[in-house]
Amino acid sequence: MRKLLTCLSCFLFVLAPLFAEVASAADETKDDNRLRNSGTVLKEILDVPDNIPQDLLDKADCVVVFPSVLKAAFIVGGSYGRGAMSCRKGDDFRGPWGAPTMMALEGGSFGFQIGGQATDFVLLVMNESGARGILASKVKLGGDASVAAGPVGRDSSAETDATLRSEILSYSRARGLFAGVSLEGSTIRPDNGDNRRVYGKKISAKEIVLSGTVPLPEAAQQLISTLDARTPRHKQ
């Protein structure tokens, strides 16, 4: 029996690196799929003219997309949704759209969701203060950063009290229905583990977004090309 246990231990010791490599490859595939899904979701939403007002999109410094967030994930042990954020390049966030940082959305209660229904979220970060806060650390929406349900429709005015005051405007899409939604009480943060896998090295969200030197991952091509096409220039 002792010899058998010794043999099994040796066998597991030899296979452990292989298992770790397979798990890492699976995680990389999930990250790539998440980037592709983020691009698909954003394109579908922006292709509908009555969704996000163009003037708000043009004024946004950053756009965050969380595809297929499940309510069930938030009920069980504080699980979270994952997505990606791209910002306009440059210290003043006025340049072309840059490589995305992976993001995590945690906590919160979204009462309109039913059961395990998947919901897509899009957040517009409307000023430099909000963008730098998110890039630096975990931010509580409604606490560390002001957030409001974004107005919808091509004729919606961006000059409302909520949009003028808020650093972040949030939207949701579920079962084909698109609307502004309050994410107050949730937290948003850079996902450093996902960034490490996507870019092949330890790299901060700040460096990805602000340096302007990080190459765009292939999986993020649709996300960035959609932003470049729909809002190529920042407008005051």
Secondary structure, DSSP 8 states (H G I E B T S, - for coil): -HHHHHHHHHHHHHHHHHHHHHHHHHHHHHHHHHHHHHHHHHHHHHTSTTSS-HHHHHH-SEEEEEEEEEHHHHHTTT-EEEEEEEEBSTTTT-SSB---EEEEEE----TT--TT-EEEEEEEE-SHHHHHHHHHS-EEBTTTB-EEE---STT--S-SHHHHH-SEEEEEEETTEEEE---TT-EEEE-HHHHHHHHTS---HHHHHHSS-S---GGGHHHHHHHHHH--S---
